[in-house]
Amino acid sequence: MSINHERGFGTSQVPAWRRRWVAWRNGVMASAGFQAWAARLPLVSWIARRRAGEAFDLVAGFCYSQVLLAAVQVGLLDRLREGPCDAAGLALLSGLSEAASLRLLRAAAALDLAEAVAPGWWMLGQRGAALQANLGALAMVRHHTLLYADLADPVALLCRDRAEPTALSAFWHYAADAPAPEASAYSALMASSQAMVAQQALGAYRFARHRRLLDVGGGHGAFVSAVRAACPALDLGVFDLPPVIAGAAARLGGAGGDAMALHPGDFFHDALPQGYDCITLVRVLHDHDDAACLSLLQAVRRALPPGGRLVIAEPMAGTPGARAMGDAYFGFYLWAMNAGRPRTAAEYGAMLKTAGFAGWRRKATAYPVVASVVVTHT
């Protein structure tokens, strides 16, 4: 079999020093002798132990996720929030046997979802307390059963034609003529997890400098509701598909409440409303492939007046402190969705330039694992 050195198998694009360094480092790290030596040396033994733990976490990560899913599904976190619970109490709540309840409690404690406070009794752990208070995160945990089903055979997932439906793509896909319940399920999950992203965007960018803001692909209005609470003088609008806007009207009350306009339409086929000096795309672009993203950015550019701003908020690839979330988690999540990919801020910058925007900058967020923010102007 011939080897194509131009398509990933060659070394001409890799500097010689980098190849030699990485090969030497990997040889040392794989050496049983080095591992034994590192484990005995006090100054570096903690690094060796951490690396070993990280390697095991890669193997056991799916089990950890399933422990969390079980804890959410049986109501363990809610019960522990109320006060101390033992295995018998969890058995009554969940319908599990006492032995199974004890196994779950111990597993949850190992992940800091629970905490042993006395022999045989547990309360919420620190990680469990943070999760239990985050309704968006809990909604995503419940929803992940679809992703896990698609990932049961990851190689098959990667090999399949992306036109083939998956459990995840069947849930997320909806069109302009989709029935209201389908669009409602989509938008309800988006709304439940949108508060985390809204908090990051509001902390990174001062929206009050604008007069009117349009959230494109804004679902049931979760993001603009957060903006309205922070910037009550701002006129707000939401643009989304007709069945989604119908759900937004029901959720927001009538026509969306004071100073909030609801615009039904398809941003791939209909012109965006004009008259807004700020447009937001919150967790929209990474759901679409490159050509669709560029088309949407061009539509936004046409809708904005001179000096108008576009704010993009979503998890991004290559983000310091959140690299695994970008390409490992969202890379496979969006592959299973059959559309989109995680992109770096620089990749968005290049798209924005092609779409005709004047420049862009990245704004720091408190929790980049939740979302990063890119701002551009006309």
Secondary structure as UniProt FT lines:
FT   TURN            5..8
FT   TURN            12..13
FT   HELIX           16..30
FT   HELIX           32..40
FT   HELIX           42..73
FT   TURN            74..75
FT   HELIX           76..82
FT   HELIX           87..94
FT   HELIX           98..110
FT   TURN            111..112
FT   STRAND          114..118
FT   TURN            119..120
FT   STRAND          121..124
FT   HELIX           126..132
FT   HELIX           135..150
FT   TURN            151..152
FT   HELIX           154..159
FT   TURN            162..163
FT   HELIX           167..172
FT   TURN            176..177
FT   HELIX           180..204
FT   HELIX           207..209
FT   STRAND          212..216
FT   TURN            219..220
FT   HELIX           222..230
FT   TURN            232..233
FT   STRAND          235..240
FT   HELIX           242..252
FT   TURN            254..256
FT   TURN            258..259
FT   STRAND          260..264
FT   TURN            267..269
FT   STRAND          278..282
FT   HELIX           285..287
FT   HELIX           290..303
FT   TURN            306..307
FT   STRAND          309..314
FT   TURN            317..318
FT   TURN            320..321
FT   HELIX           324..330
FT   HELIX           331..337
FT   HELIX           345..355
FT   STRAND          359..363
FT   TURN            368..370
FT   STRAND          372..377
//
